[in-house]
Amino acid sequence: EDQVTQSPEALRLQEGESSSLNCSYTVSGLRGLFWYRQDPGKGPEFLFTLYSAGEEKEKERLKATLTKKESFLHITAPKPEDSATYLCAPSESGGYNKLIFGAGTRLAVHP
Amino acid sequence: DGGITQSPKYLFRKEGQNVTLSCEQNLNHDAMYWYRQDPGQGLRLIYYSQIVNDFQKGDIAEGYSVSREKKESFPLTVTSAQKNPTAFYLCASAERGEKLFFGSGTQLSVL
């Protein structure tokens, strides 16, 4: 059965304190792995897509990496505006773009 | 600006009542999706449509119905058969195999 587990469930950081979020997945035939950011009461906002093990992508203070079983979202020197829930979603290969979403990591960055 | 518009932002349902959530996109995407989000859980797929006049059940379709009469529109009806409808509902669209773009969501509550 396809599964996605994100850890930790919640993370509290001081401004400037770097850390990593984990996404462990089990899917049959990975098409790609998507990271989204979601603010309270809003829809998810796309961050990255990773397609193959070893791939890395960066955007400002965020860097996403991918292995065959996990993806990490590294946050370097976070700011309070990085506070949000971060969602991971591997996509199965197949006829349509089926994303399997994890429950997310709620990140709070305090000044 | 191109995007996805969901309405209303908040919706209240009385027992035994059907309610319809609106989703419109002007991104010219073929595929559209409906997800349900409950606190502490990942997004779960209700229905998806890859082309006009065609749609398929997702993982939790019971108690919901959809139509896809126009490329731009994919309304979701929450029927009285859905006994636990309180949730945050998200509509998304995508080009085949590409990232999903999400709307801002509708919070449905039961009176």
Boltz contact constraints between the chains, C-beta under 6 A:
constraints:
  - contact:
      token1: [A, 42]
      token2: [B, 104]
      max_distance: 6.0
  - contact:
      token1: [A, 43]
      token2: [B, 90]
      max_distance: 6.0
  - contact:
      token1: [A, 43]
      token2: [B, 102]
      max_distance: 6.0
  - contact:
      token1: [A, 43]
      token2: [B, 103]
      max_distance: 6.0
  - contact:
      token1: [A, 43]
      token2: [B, 104]
      max_distance: 6.0
  - contact:
      token1: [A, 43]
      token2: [B, 105]
      max_distance: 6.0
  - contact:
      token1: [A, 44]
      token2: [B, 102]
      max_distance: 6.0
  - contact:
      token1: [A, 46]
      token2: [B, 99]
      max_distance: 6.0
  - contact:
      token1: [A, 49]
      token2: [B, 99]
      max_distance: 6.0
  - contact:
      token1: [A, 96]
      token2: [B, 50]
      max_distance: 6.0
  - contact:
      token1: [A, 97]
      token2: [B, 94]
      max_distance: 6.0
  - contact:
      token1: [A, 97]
      token2: [B, 97]
      max_distance: 6.0
  - contact:
      token1: [A, 101]
      token2: [B, 42]
      max_distance: 6.0
  - contact:
      token1: [A, 101]
      token2: [B, 43]
      max_distance: 6.0
  - contact:
      token1: [A, 102]
      token2: [B, 42]
      max_distance: 6.0
  - contact:
      token1: [A, 103]
      token2: [B, 40]
      max_distance: 6.0
  - contact:
      token1: [A, 103]
      token2: [B, 41]
      max_distance: 6.0
  - contact:
      token1: [A, 103]
      token2: [B, 42]
      max_distance: 6.0
